[in-house]
Amino acid sequence: MKISKFLVLLIAFSVLGLVSVSAQDKEMTEEEWQMEINTLNTKKAQLTKDISSLQKDVNNLKTKKTNMASYEDCMKELYAMSKEETSSPAQISESDVADYRKQVSDLNSMINNRSGSKQDLLAQLEALKQNNNSALPEFFDKVHSQLQRAMDSWVEAPQEVMYTVVKGDHLWGIARKKDHYGNGFAWPVIYNANRDSIKNPDLIYPKQEFKIPNLTEEEKAKYEKARKNYKPAPPTQTAQPTK
């Protein structure tokens, strides 16, 4: 074994090094030499014992490795455990696992893109959780933790509401209400959604009812940028009469 050769060489160099250092320090008597050799022989015996112990550990690990199932066999066993009992359980197919993998990937994309309704996607996630394949290491954390956290953080926009105009209202002010957009620059959205009722955006009347549609993410970004970039014009200065 490479490890055994390495340790033997290490012992040899250690012995030579100690002898060399001792020889350079001072002249040694025959008794001192004998004591030094005895000490080194004791260390050599201990290191040889350590090598023997390490070799046993290596042999034990080799035996365990030989008896250990391969990764592929372990995965097949997991697939078999996840499947429903069939008339021929010995025939293990990975196609259902591949199909499940695709379902998880598709749902993950839909959640990230906020595609479809939250309730529908929650139902799909629950179905994935109930599938036995969700217990596989590849899917467990993704399905039971990551996707669930993504759904929990999904705050749906409120549904479209109706607003009844009161005296003093204008489209800018309606759009600026916190219950609506909180941004007056978004007033064109209300105007475009109610063109059948609004002939002139500067003229609206009490008791008119307007739809207040939800803003898309693109619209939110557009009107928020307009709000931040807006700089009011400086007040005009009245010229002082000359004397």
Buried (B, 14 or more C-beta within 10 A) or exposed (E): EEEEEEBBEEBEEBBEEBBEEBEEEEEBEEEEEEEBEEEBEEBBEEBEEEBEEBBEEEEEEEEEEEEEEEEEEEBBEBBEEBBEEEEEEEEBEEEBBEEBBEBBEEBBEBBEEEEEEEEEBBEBBEEBBEBEBBBBEBBEEBBBEEBBEBBEEEEEEEEEEEBEBEEEBBBBEBBBBEEBBEBBBBBEBBBEBBEEBBEEBEEBEEEBEBEBBBBEEEBBEBBBEEBEEEEEEEEEEEEEEEE
